[in-house]
Amino acid sequence: MQKQKKAGVVALIGRPNVGKSTLLNNLLGQKVSITSPKPQTTRIKIQAVYEDERGQIVFVDTPGIFAKVKDSLSKKINLRAERIMAENIDLILYIVDHTRYRDIEENKTLGIIRKLPVPKILVINKIDIKKPSYKEQYAFLEDEFDHQVEISALKRLNFNILLDLIFAHLPQGSPIITQNSSPIPAINIDSKTFLAELIREKAFLNLRKEVPYTVNCEVEEIIERENGNLYVKGKIITTDDRYKSMIIGKGGKMIKEIGMAVRKEIEVATGKKMYLDLTVEVNPYWIDQL
């Protein structure tokens, strides 16, 4: 008798920069969510599908929860994360970074998780890093969670254990997402959105200090030419002329570096040559329009 497969929705939640997007990308074996060491990297909800012989997991990557909301963008990001948690979720993965001191951000995140009546797994990330370690600060959570697992999202350590625990908590059922209804693995973002996010990732990685938090990115056009090459027209939007000059850089050096990093990643992934027409615009109200 064939064993019935499982299917369910699993939310990844945690404070900023604990490795949620890295975990999702490496579980799937391909990039669906952008990453950087800076807060506010994940701003939108990313849904993506993992499948094997046991069934289907629809992962939801949520923005990191900020403790002190000093600007309208952080406030919007927090509200988005909380709305996602209010949706139909079967299981929560609470991701923590044991190398960072536990603080008010963790308390706020934990407060949201405690209200949700679904199974929860405590996932302690970055075990490939031995020091510093603040694991003892999370010991009190052992009785609050159904299971605890230590992983390295970057090194792909203990993924088998984590996936076994996830499937153990999912209900039996048919796949939630099919190839006919949505592209797998990324199911809720189109090519323009993904490329805009990739441009923003490279801007975050190349720009310093406060500049990344003033930027958003949009892709207006994607054309595959007769020779198979890709033409992409995109723009980086920032809040002030002084940031625009920093993004462009002296002699256009910075904007070229951002564009080159985007092109390199897309060309490796697709095997196609890419021309990126990238400009910088000023719109002090872009945050209000999100």
Buried (B, 14 or more C-beta within 10 A) or exposed (E): EEEEBBBBBBBBBBBBBBBBBBBBBBBBEEBBBBBBEBBBBBBBBBBBBBBEEBBBBBBBBBBBBBBEBEEEBBEBBBEBBBEBBEEEBBBBBBBBBBBBEBEEBBEBBBEBBEEBEBBBBBBBBBBEBEEEBEEEBBEEBEEEBBBBBBBBBBEBBBBEEBBEBBBBBBEEBEBBBEEEEBEBBBBBBEEBBBBBBBBBBBBBBBBEEEBBBBBBBBBEEBEEEEEEEBBBBBBBBBBEEEBBEBBBBEEEEBBEBBBEBBBEBBBEEEEEBBEBEBEBEBBEEBBEEE
